Amino acid sequence: MKKLFVKTYGCQMNVYDSARMAEALEPSGYALAPSPDDADIILLNTCHIREKAAEKLFSDLGRLAPAKARKARSGGRMVIAVAGCVAQAEGGEILRRAKSVDVVVGPQSYHRLPALIAAAENGGRPVETEFPADSKFDRLPARSRAGVSAFLSIQEGCDKFCSFCVVPYTRGTESSRPVHAVLAEANDLVAHGARELTLLGQNVNAYHGAAPDGGSWGLGRLICALAENPDLLRLRYMTSHPADMDDALIAAHRDEPKLMPFLHLPVQSGSDHILRAMNRRHGADEYRRTIDTLRAARPDIALSSDFIVGFPGEGDDDFAATLDLVRTVGFAQAFSFKYSARPGTPAAMRDDQVPEPVKTERLAALQAVLSEQQGRFNAEFVGRAVDVLFEKRGRYPGQLAGRSPWLQPVHAAAPATLLGSVATVRVAAIEPNSLAGVLREVAA
């Protein structure tokens, strides 16, 4: 049995893609290895969203090169493949700078990975970063495994062209997977033990998949169809755009109990001036109205968001508007970052970049408010009973870990027979990164 080591950087879509690439290599006799030390293939699935993405990749490649050389000296062969968005954007540069790299493959072409690996084993250095005319969704193999909670990719790419973002250039424009294919993979995942599905897309609520009736379905209708599977207990989706929160999707939050009351809806800034500069296609008040509509439909919904501080041209008043939006909306959790330029994006070419010390100060101020909100949200659960889907064994013997409907990690002493089941847990304490509870009864 040959060994494959996979390192995944970045988003949930990359986690999904890594799993599919590993499954694509299974027929060639590759099994996952826990470390790169003696792997036959090392696959680095990269993300271009976060700061210094390329630098992190080249740093890792530098550490892997000696292991590859040692294996060659002992008569073996190690193939190093770079996949994902950095591969798509900088494929030629990767081959030029890192002589240890054998394969470069973009996110639209991972179904070709077995052929590319074979070419590398025959002495080639193949690069596959073209956007094919058909969607990769049309070529996905059947799933071979599933955890209790599984990702399901239904949409890829983005047509919004936010001025700070590289996604349209690395993942392409929006493509939605046909309804029949989504339902088939969902049913297969559930048959293999999945009880919660998280629907993925770079702009997942822009989903408009070809439907069996010849029309197209939006995300709201798709969720309702997925929920008809009696063995599927929970549904989630991410990542969304405020401009695509339509009435049908909001109605699904109101009417479908399997759709969990937690929504990640990035706003990025509370300043209309900055939102226009970002080309976000929504204003701060429009975002607030969307939240009000969602809360009217599902009063217990909890919110998460993304924020960028120090975007070019952001002044003190713009940052104050962001703090005001955070305080008026209230978030159960959020991700916040200092703006960092992405080569080739419009924002990177602006001459009004915010000084790094200012960005650092603003990020600290924003994170203090967000942390206080998250702490207050979690503290409200002490003494409450919550339904927890147990996903895995906990850190200690006799303990299981799972998630609440609001995506909070929860652990409690419970028998292993409850893995894959929903049980009621009384929250006893708030820990740094989770809730601790006491098992009460099985809910489902």
Summary of the structure (lengths in Angstrom):
residues: 444
radius of gyration: 22.6
end to end distance: 39.5
largest distance: 65.8
contacts: 1487
relative contact order: 0.08
helix: 39%
strand: 25%
